[in-house]
Amino acid sequence: MISTGEEVLHGDITDTNAAWLSRLFFEQGYALSRRTTVGDQLDGLAREIEHCSLTADIVVVNGGLGPTSDDLTAQAAAMAANTGLELSEHWVAEMEAKYARMGREMPETNLKQALLPQGAEILDNPVGTACGFVMRINRAIVLFTPGVPSEFKIMVQDQVLPYLKALFPSVVSQVCQRLYTFGLSESGISQTLSSLVVPEGVVIGYRSALPFIEVKVFAPQNCPNVSAFYRTIIEMLGDNVVGIGQPMLSEISGLLQENAMTVSVIEEFTGGALVNELHRDEACASLLKDGRFARDFAKTDKDLASLAEAHRRETNADVVLVVGGKRHEAVSVALAGKGAVWVQQVASKRQYSQSSYRTVIATLALDMLRRYLCGMPVFGHYESLSSLSSFSNERRTG
């Protein structure tokens, strides 16, 4: 894949298109062997297209198809293919129709977007004015796509993938099974799973995105051993697996709906992060009866427990989560359920920024909720957090 543009090359914008395409193509059986970025330099881009066309079977070029002077991809493609540019009357008509639907006249500058290398086949863009196109250069099929993410993704899914599947029908798609963990490190997970015998054709991947580690199991479609292998991974990682096939918040959402339970929240240290996270899921947001921010509302963990129980009675919520303030790097979190309350005080073993530490503590509170809803011990083990104290008036937690 070749990404284009000075803004991408110099880091002014993050190349999310490349990451998205890499993931999608791997799952579809078209694993990328190389990714590169080239600025808005005509000769340099033409040389890179030519180089990739001599070493790969498929090349995807992203960006540089707009109407401005720094959009040079079509011209570079023509140079790499040693051909000229020609005006596509078909695409001119398509652009004029798009502008007409908006009640506007098409600017003449947009004619540049219809200047394509001779012999190129158009890839439709139903969203914008930059058509894609495909052509053979040397040994490669080269596909040119717009840089705007919404346009790029639609074109890849509706045009590029069907084109490649028709061209290479024997390519086998990959199935990706995901699970999400909280409280484990990437190296710790790798060590735990090091004794596993990985079935032929199966690949384990990891993705760290604070506060979770996502474990991905890739396998060819109809791989006979992958389901059992996936279940073994879940068993080995234990109750630190907070989401199977979906993120933790989606798991919690399903459990709250299944049990028809409501939640209320009071938070100090997390500063609204816990309520904001619950609002990311429509069902969780609808089951959130109350969310408050307060300061210095509990001096001790017993005060926190009493407040959680009182707030549960006040709001008539099924479960209450309370996050206290940070005192000497320690934060206490309480959960009050029907006839029981749990409180634990933790401190970070790592040097987190304020924002990251808030995220971790908010996730700890949500994990306590998940465990409670699943009938598991509410207190878990987390590699990055020290448990300073904990108590409960419910026997099942020990």
Salt bridges, closest charged atoms under 4 A:
GLU6 OE1 - HIS10 NE2 2.85
GLU27 OE2 - ARG178 NH2 2.71
GLU48 OE2 - ARG34 NH1 2.76
ASP57 OD1 - ARG139 NH2 2.73
GLU214 OE2 - ARG178 NH1 2.65
GLU214 OE1 - ARG207 NH1 3.56
ASP239 OD2 - ARG371 NH1 3.13
GLU277 OE2 - ARG280 NH1 2.70
ASP290 OD2 - ARG292 NE 2.56
ASP290 OD2 - HIS311 NE2 3.23
ASP296 OD1 - ARG327 NH2 3.87
GLU314 OE2 - ARG292 NH2 2.66
GLU314 OE1 - HIS311 ND1 3.80
GLU329 OE1 - LYS326 NZ 3.91
ASP367 OD1 - ARG370 NE 2.73
ASP367 OD2 - ARG371 NE 2.98
GLU394 OE1 - ARG396 NE 3.65
